[in-house]
Amino acid sequence: MLKNMRFPKTLSGFSLLFFLTSCHNVNNLSSNLSPVAPSIAPPTHPETPVTWELKTVNHPGGYFCSNGEMASGPITQNMINKCLQWGGGSACFNNQWSETLFRRAYGNNICPNGSHLNAITGYCMEVNDSLGPFPQDLITACQQQGGGNSCLSNRWDSQFLLSLIAQAGLINLPSRPPQFVLLAFDGSRSLEAWQKSRHFAKQMAAKNIPLRFTYFISAVYFVNTGDRLLYHPPGRHRVGHSAIGWGGTPEEVKQRLEQLNLAYQEGHEIASHAVGHFDGSRWTEADWTREFNYFDKFIFEAYQINNLEGSLAFDKTAIQGFRAPELGQGPGLYQTLQKKGFRYDTSKVAQSNYWPQKPNGIWNFPLASLTTAKTRKNVLSMDYNFYYAHSQAKPNPANAQFYEEDTFQTYLNYFQANYTGNRAPIHIGHHFSAWNNGTYWNAMFRFAEAVCGQPEVKCITYRELADFMDLLTPEQIATYQKGDFPKLSAKESVNTDLISDDLSGLGVNNPQFAADDFCGTVAVSHPNRR
C-alpha cells in the first residue's frame, strides 16, 4: 500500500511557497463577500496559541486544516475564479480563507473545484501539483531528501512525489497487480462525441464506478479554417493542408475549447495526436520537432489565434503522452519524444499480455493484437480496425448489431484473458466517429459497464498508468509479465488498498495518524495566478 506520500512543488522550480505556524500575520478575506464569508474575528495576537484541526469539506470527502474560522487550503485556480466572481477582489489571493467561503468554492466533489483525483497516489491534482494537507511523517521523509521548508507546502510536485516514493522505498507493491483498463479517443472534432463520452463517465461515477478517458487531440481542430495558412506541415505537404480538415468557425473552436477544459477538469487526460494527421513513419527528428512545435502553438495559443476570450485549464506540462496518426511511428519520432518531455507513447502494437517496457526513455503502451470473437479476424484493439474487418471501412448498418456483439465479445475475451492471467494493462482506442451507426462506441460503453466495477479493476488514464509503472523496478515488471503471483479467487477477500478511489490514501482514517500530524504546523502556498 502507498504510504500516503505527497511532495512539494518547489523542488521542481515552480511556485514560491511559505509556511506559517500561526495565522496572526495572514490577511483574512473581506466580509464584503457576505453571505459567503462570515464576519471576521479580531486578529489573533502573536502570543495567543492557535489550534488547528483536520476537517472534512463535504459528504464525498476532502480535507483541510481549520482554526475554527479560517481554512488553510489547498486553494485552486478555479476556486480563486469563483471568489473573484463573488466580489472578493485581491483578497481572493490570500493564503487562508474563511471556512464558509472555502467550502462553497471547493464544490461538491471529493477534490477541490478545478482538480481531480489521481488513482495511483490517491491525491487530488491540479495540473502537475498534488494537493495537501500532508501528514508529518511524509514531511519528514521529504525533508530527509533535501526538500527543506518547502516540504511544508500544501502543493507538491507529483513527479517528485513518485520519485521520492521509489527512492525511499515507501511502497509495498501488491503481489498481484490491479487490472488496469485504458480507454482512449483519437480525434476531438465532434462536440457531440465530447459531450457523449463525458456524460457516460458521469453516469459511471453516479454508480460509484470511476472511469477516466484519455483524449488524444488533433491540433487542427483548435484553429479556425480561415487561419489554416499558419500551418507549414513537415514533409512535402503544402502550406495550410491537413488530412482531416480544420476547426471551422471561431465559434465552433470556442465550443470545442470549452469541452476540452471541462474534460480536463473532470479528471480525464489530454494527450497529443499531433497536428495534421499525416503518416510520419518516414519523418526525421526535425520533421517531428516542427510538428510538435505547431501542436504547442495551436493548442496553447488557441484563444489568441481565434480571437477568443478565455484560457485553458491546463498548461504544456499536462501533455505527457502521444499517439501517432495512422500509428506512423519511426526513429525520428522516438528521437524527439523524450526531448520534448513526453512520458509515454501509444503508437506501437504488441501481444495482448504485454507488460509495458521503457525503450527510448519513455513508456511503451501499445495497442493489442487480437482475434475477433465471432468473425475470427486479426485486428488491433481499435475501433477503426474492427470497422475495416467488418465492412471494409464502408457503412453497413444492416449488420450493426452483429458487429457490435463481435466487438464487445472480443473486448471481453481480451479482458478475461488478462484479468485471470498476468494482469497486463488493457488498451482500447476509439475515434470521434460513429461508424456503422455507433456500433463501436456502443461496444466500448457496454464493455466499460461490464468490467470497470469488478474487483481490482481500475479504468484509468495513461498518465496514471505511467505513474504506476514509474514505481516498479525491472524485476517487478518481469515478475508481472510472467504472471508469477497468486491469481484472483472468486471467494477470496479482495485487497484494493494500493489504488485508492477515495482519499483513504491521506491516512486520515489510519490510527497511526492524529489530526496534529496534519495540522500541527499550518502549511500554505500562494495560489496559482494564471
RAGI-V570813 format. One record per backbone hydrogen bond with DSSP energy under -1.0 kcal/mol. CO is the residue of the C=O (numbers start at 1). NH is the residue of the N-H. E is the energy in kcal/mol with one decimal. If there is no record, write none. Layout:
co;nh;e
CO;NH;E
CO;NH;E
//
This chain:
co;nh;e
9;12;-2.2
10;13;-2.2
18;524;-1.1
23;26;-1.7
30;33;-1.4
31;34;-1.6
33;36;-2.6
45;48;-1.8
53;66;-2.6
55;64;-2.0
61;58;-1.5
62;57;-2.2
64;55;-2.8
65;72;-2.0
66;53;-2.9
69;99;-2.8
70;67;-1.5
71;97;-2.0
76;80;-2.0
77;81;-2.5
78;82;-2.1
79;83;-2.4
80;84;-2.6
81;85;-2.1
82;86;-1.8
83;88;-2.3
84;87;-1.5
88;91;-1.2
89;92;-1.8
90;93;-1.9
91;94;-1.8
97;71;-3.7
98;102;-2.8
99;103;-2.8
100;104;-1.9
101;105;-2.8
102;106;-2.0
103;107;-1.1
106;113;-1.5
112;115;-2.1
116;125;-3.2
118;122;-2.5
123;118;-2.4
124;131;-2.4
125;116;-2.2
126;129;-2.2
128;158;-2.5
129;126;-2.0
130;156;-2.8
135;139;-1.7
136;140;-2.6
137;141;-1.9
138;142;-2.5
139;143;-2.5
140;144;-2.1
142;147;-1.8
143;146;-1.7
147;150;-1.1
148;151;-1.7
149;152;-2.0
150;153;-1.6
154;132;-2.2
155;9;-2.4
156;130;-3.9
157;161;-2.1
158;162;-2.1
159;163;-2.4
160;164;-2.7
161;165;-2.2
162;166;-2.1
163;167;-2.8
164;168;-2.7
165;170;-1.9
170;3;-1.5
179;458;-2.5
180;426;-2.7
181;460;-1.1
182;428;-2.4
183;214;-1.5
184;430;-2.4
185;216;-3.4
186;432;-1.3
187;218;-1.9
190;194;-1.9
191;195;-2.6
192;196;-2.8
193;197;-2.4
194;198;-2.3
195;199;-2.5
196;200;-2.1
197;201;-1.9
198;202;-1.9
199;203;-2.3
200;204;-2.2
201;205;-2.3
202;206;-2.1
204;209;-2.2
205;208;-2.1
213;269;-2.6
214;185;-2.3
215;271;-3.2
216;187;-1.4
217;273;-2.5
218;221;-1.5
219;222;-2.0
220;223;-1.4
223;247;-2.3
224;227;-1.8
225;228;-1.6
227;230;-1.8
228;231;-1.9
231;240;-2.9
234;237;-1.0
238;241;-1.8
248;225;-2.3
249;253;-2.2
250;254;-2.5
251;255;-2.0
252;256;-1.9
253;257;-2.6
254;258;-1.9
255;259;-1.8
256;260;-2.3
257;261;-2.4
258;262;-2.4
259;263;-2.6
260;264;-2.1
261;265;-2.7
262;266;-1.6
263;268;-2.1
264;267;-1.7
269;215;-3.1
271;217;-2.5
272;323;-2.1
274;219;-2.2
276;243;-2.4
280;283;-1.5
284;288;-2.3
285;289;-2.5
286;290;-2.1
287;291;-2.3
288;292;-2.7
289;293;-2.1
290;294;-2.2
291;295;-2.1
292;296;-2.4
293;297;-2.2
294;298;-3.0
295;299;-2.2
296;300;-2.4
297;301;-1.5
301;305;-2.9
302;306;-2.0
303;308;-3.4
304;307;-1.3
315;318;-2.0
316;319;-1.6
318;320;-1.1
320;343;-2.9
320;344;-1.5
321;272;-2.5
322;346;-2.8
324;327;-2.4
325;328;-2.2
327;329;-1.9
330;334;-1.5
331;335;-1.7
333;336;-1.0
333;337;-2.4
336;340;-1.9
337;342;-2.3
338;341;-1.5
343;363;-2.8
345;365;-2.8
348;367;-2.4
350;369;-1.9
351;354;-1.5
357;364;-2.6
359;362;-1.8
363;345;-2.5
367;350;-2.2
368;381;-1.4
370;379;-2.5
377;372;-2.8
379;370;-3.2
380;382;-2.3
381;429;-2.5
382;386;-1.2
383;387;-2.5
384;388;-2.5
385;389;-2.2
386;390;-2.8
387;391;-2.3
387;393;-1.6
388;392;-2.0
391;394;-1.5
396;399;-1.7
397;400;-1.7
399;403;-2.4
400;404;-2.6
401;405;-2.1
402;406;-2.4
403;407;-2.4
404;408;-2.9
405;409;-2.6
406;410;-1.9
407;411;-2.4
408;412;-2.3
409;413;-2.5
410;414;-2.2
411;415;-2.5
412;416;-3.1
413;417;-2.2
414;418;-1.6
415;419;-3.4
416;420;-2.1
418;423;-2.4
426;182;-3.2
428;184;-2.2
429;383;-2.0
430;186;-2.6
431;433;-1.3
434;438;-1.1
435;439;-1.1
438;442;-2.4
439;443;-1.9
440;444;-2.2
441;445;-2.7
442;446;-2.4
443;447;-2.4
444;448;-2.8
445;449;-2.4
446;450;-1.7
447;451;-1.9
448;452;-2.3
451;454;-2.0
454;457;-1.7
456;179;-3.3
458;181;-2.5
458;460;-1.1
459;212;-1.2
461;465;-1.8
462;466;-2.5
463;467;-2.0
464;468;-2.1
465;469;-2.7
466;470;-2.1
468;471;-1.4
469;472;-1.5
473;477;-2.2
474;478;-2.2
475;479;-2.0
476;480;-2.3
477;481;-2.8
478;482;-1.9
479;484;-2.2
480;483;-1.2
483;485;-2.1
503;506;-2.0
504;507;-1.7
507;510;-1.3
510;513;-2.5
514;517;-1.4
515;518;-1.5
515;519;-2.6
516;520;-1.9
517;136;-1.0
522;20;-2.0
524;18;-1.1
//
